[in-house]
């Protein structure tokens, strides 16, 4: 099972071209579009989203994740094996939070050289073939080789920022709910926001925060848009 997790968007040919490679090289592989609207170019925010969502996925799955503003540069293409899941993508910090939280971690540098490699579309030409070699169990030293685990000491366990805004205007934060079970108030945009369990706990139009389905704290407005209520943007700070 292969999950796609990118900032490519659903418009344009990019997702379809990646899935076309999968259909050609591993037609038995089930490809699932997990998300394609990660914050554009924002590796830092996306790394916390990816870490949260990966924990919800089945063991031994493959996650191809791409937020890669440095595509074509000297950043390494990598594979991460973390807690019995495979993560494939750019070695630009996108996988750091996954590795930071994992009990078992192994990193590999991708050495596979396709016949044709676009300077700007490694998702299709490099990462997808490597992900499929893992699915087909044909990966070897010509595809990827072990590398040292990066220094993750400076990677924060969580992030006190808005990391994603969904189509309802809900504001997902980089704060792990399990670390803040007793927290009852958040401060955001100069306002104090109270905790609730779910939307129906509050009156229509009332803002609150809660533990969302990904295990992160999220700010919402019952039957409304927190994005509009707070003029919110990805990267906004919040505090307790």
C-alpha positions as CSV (number, residue, x, y, z in Angstrom):
1,X,0.0,0.0,0.0
2,X,1.5,3.3,-1.1
3,X,0.3,6.7,0.3
4,X,1.0,10.0,-1.5
5,X,1.5,13.1,0.6
6,X,2.6,16.2,-1.3
7,X,2.1,19.9,-1.9
8,X,1.4,19.4,-5.6
9,X,-2.3,20.2,-5.5
10,X,-5.1,18.4,-7.3
11,X,-4.9,20.5,-10.4
12,X,-2.4,20.0,-13.2
13,X,-0.8,16.7,-14.3
14,X,1.6,16.0,-11.4
15,X,-0.3,13.6,-9.3
16,X,-1.7,11.7,-12.3
17,X,1.8,11.3,-13.8
18,X,3.1,9.8,-10.6
19,X,0.2,7.4,-10.4
20,X,0.8,6.5,-14.1
21,X,4.3,5.4,-13.1
22,X,2.8,3.2,-10.4
23,X,0.4,1.7,-12.8
24,X,3.2,0.8,-15.2
25,X,5.8,-0.5,-12.8
26,X,3.6,-2.1,-10.1
27,X,0.0,-2.4,-11.2
28,X,-0.8,-4.5,-8.1
29,X,0.2,-1.6,-5.8
30,X,-2.8,0.2,-4.3
31,X,-2.0,4.0,-4.4
32,X,-3.9,6.2,-2.0
33,X,-4.0,10.0,-2.3
34,X,-3.6,11.0,1.3
35,X,-3.1,14.7,0.9
36,X,-1.9,17.0,-1.9
37,X,-2.4,20.4,-0.3
38,X,0.3,20.4,2.3
39,X,1.5,24.0,2.8
40,X,3.3,25.0,-0.4
41,X,7.1,25.1,-0.1
42,X,6.8,25.0,3.8
43,X,8.9,22.0,4.7
44,X,8.9,23.0,8.4
45,X,5.1,23.0,8.8
46,X,4.7,19.9,6.6
47,X,7.1,17.9,8.7
48,X,4.8,18.1,11.7
49,X,1.7,17.3,9.6
50,X,3.5,14.3,8.1
51,X,4.6,13.0,11.5
52,X,1.1,13.1,12.8
53,X,-0.6,11.5,9.9
54,X,2.0,8.7,9.4
55,X,1.2,7.4,12.9
56,X,-2.3,6.7,11.7
57,X,-1.2,4.5,8.8
58,X,-0.8,0.7,8.7
59,X,2.6,-0.9,9.4
60,X,4.8,-1.8,6.5
61,X,3.1,0.8,4.2
62,X,5.1,3.1,2.0
63,X,4.6,6.9,2.2
64,X,5.9,9.0,-0.7
65,X,6.0,12.5,0.6
66,X,7.2,15.6,-1.3
67,X,7.5,19.2,-0.3
68,X,10.6,20.1,-2.1
69,X,11.4,23.7,-2.8
70,X,15.1,22.7,-3.3
71,X,14.3,20.1,-6.0
72,X,17.3,19.8,-8.3
73,X,19.7,21.1,-5.7
74,X,22.3,19.1,-3.7
75,X,19.9,18.0,-1.0
76,X,20.0,14.2,-0.8
77,X,17.0,12.0,-1.8
78,X,16.4,9.6,1.0
79,X,14.4,6.7,2.4
80,X,13.5,6.5,6.0
81,X,12.5,3.2,7.8
82,X,10.7,4.3,10.9
83,X,8.7,2.0,13.2
84,X,8.0,-0.5,10.4
85,X,6.9,2.1,7.8
86,X,8.8,3.3,4.8
87,X,9.0,7.0,4.0
88,X,10.4,8.1,0.6
89,X,11.2,11.7,-0.4
90,X,13.7,14.6,-0.2
91,X,16.2,14.8,2.6
92,X,15.4,18.4,3.4
93,X,14.0,17.9,6.9
94,X,10.6,16.8,5.8
95,X,11.0,13.4,7.6
96,X,12.9,14.7,10.7
97,X,9.9,14.8,13.0
98,X,8.8,11.3,12.0
99,X,12.3,10.1,12.8
100,X,12.5,12.1,16.0
101,X,9.4,10.4,17.4
102,X,10.1,6.9,16.2
103,X,11.4,4.1,18.3
104,X,13.4,2.5,15.5
105,X,15.0,4.5,12.7
106,X,17.1,3.6,9.7
107,X,18.1,6.1,6.9
108,X,19.1,5.3,3.4
109,X,20.4,7.5,0.6
110,X,18.8,7.0,-2.8
111,X,21.5,6.2,-5.3
112,X,19.1,5.0,-8.1
113,X,19.8,6.9,-11.3
114,X,16.8,6.8,-13.8
115,X,17.5,7.1,-17.5
116,X,15.5,10.3,-17.5
117,X,15.4,12.6,-14.5
118,X,13.6,15.9,-14.7
119,X,15.4,18.7,-12.8
120,X,12.1,19.8,-11.3
121,X,10.0,16.6,-10.9
122,X,11.8,14.1,-8.7
123,X,8.4,12.9,-7.4
124,X,7.7,11.2,-10.7
125,X,11.1,10.3,-12.0
126,X,13.0,9.3,-8.8
127,X,10.9,8.9,-5.7
128,X,8.0,7.0,-7.3
129,X,10.3,4.3,-8.9
130,X,12.2,3.9,-5.6
131,X,8.9,3.6,-3.6
132,X,7.8,0.9,-6.1
133,X,11.0,-1.0,-5.8
134,X,10.3,-1.2,-2.1
135,X,6.8,-2.4,-2.8
136,X,8.1,-5.0,-5.3
137,X,10.9,-6.0,-2.9
138,X,13.5,-5.4,-5.6
139,X,15.4,-2.6,-3.8
140,X,19.1,-3.3,-3.4
141,X,22.4,-1.4,-3.1
142,X,21.9,0.0,-6.6
143,X,18.7,1.6,-5.4
144,X,19.6,2.8,-1.9
145,X,22.4,2.4,0.6
146,X,22.5,2.9,4.3
147,X,23.5,6.3,5.6
148,X,24.1,7.8,9.0
149,X,21.0,9.1,10.9
150,X,21.0,12.9,10.8
151,X,21.4,14.8,14.1
152,X,17.8,15.2,15.3
153,X,18.7,16.7,18.7
154,X,17.7,20.2,17.6
155,X,14.4,19.2,16.1
156,X,11.6,20.4,18.4
157,X,9.2,17.8,19.6
158,X,6.2,20.0,18.6
159,X,5.5,23.3,17.0
160,X,3.5,26.1,18.4
161,X,2.3,27.3,15.1
162,X,-0.6,26.8,12.6
163,X,0.7,24.1,10.2
164,X,-2.3,23.5,8.0
165,X,-5.7,25.0,7.3
166,X,-8.4,22.7,5.9
167,X,-11.3,23.5,3.6
168,X,-13.6,24.2,6.5
169,X,-11.2,26.9,7.9
170,X,-10.1,24.7,10.8
171,X,-6.6,25.6,12.0
172,X,-4.4,22.6,12.7
173,X,-1.4,23.2,15.0
174,X,1.9,21.5,15.4
175,X,1.0,20.8,19.1
176,X,0.6,17.2,20.1
177,X,-2.6,16.7,22.1
178,X,-1.0,13.9,24.2
179,X,1.5,16.5,25.6
180,X,-1.3,18.9,26.6
181,X,-4.1,16.8,28.0
182,X,-4.6,19.3,30.9
183,X,-4.4,22.4,28.9
184,X,-7.7,24.3,28.9
185,X,-6.8,27.6,27.2
186,X,-4.8,28.7,24.2
187,X,-3.8,32.3,23.2
188,X,-4.0,33.2,19.5
189,X,-4.2,36.5,17.7
190,X,-4.6,38.2,21.1
191,X,-7.6,36.1,22.1
192,X,-8.0,33.4,24.7
193,X,-9.6,30.3,23.3
194,X,-11.1,27.6,25.5
195,X,-10.9,23.8,25.1
196,X,-13.8,21.6,24.0
197,X,-14.2,18.0,23.1
198,X,-16.0,18.5,19.8
199,X,-17.9,21.0,17.8
200,X,-21.3,20.4,19.4
201,X,-20.0,21.4,22.8
202,X,-20.0,25.1,21.7
203,X,-22.7,27.4,20.3
204,X,-22.7,28.2,16.6
205,X,-20.1,30.8,15.8
206,X,-18.1,30.1,18.9
207,X,-14.4,29.4,18.7
208,X,-12.6,26.7,20.6
209,X,-9.7,24.2,20.3
210,X,-9.8,20.5,20.6
211,X,-7.8,17.3,19.9
212,X,-8.4,16.5,16.2
213,X,-8.4,13.1,14.5
214,X,-4.7,13.3,13.9
215,X,-3.8,13.7,17.5
216,X,-3.0,17.4,17.2
217,X,-4.6,20.5,18.8
218,X,-6.8,22.3,16.4
219,X,-8.6,25.6,16.5
220,X,-12.2,25.7,15.1
221,X,-15.4,27.6,15.0
222,X,-18.6,25.7,15.3
223,X,-20.4,25.9,11.9
224,X,-18.0,28.6,10.9
225,X,-14.4,29.3,9.7
226,X,-11.6,29.9,12.2
227,X,-9.5,31.0,9.3
228,X,-11.9,33.9,8.6
229,X,-12.5,34.5,12.3
230,X,-8.9,35.1,13.1
231,X,-7.5,36.1,9.6
232,X,-5.3,33.1,10.0
233,X,-2.2,32.0,8.1
234,X,0.0,29.0,8.2
235,X,3.0,29.9,10.4
236,X,1.0,32.0,12.8
237,X,2.3,31.6,16.4
238,X,0.2,30.6,19.4
239,X,0.8,30.3,23.1
240,X,-0.7,29.0,26.3
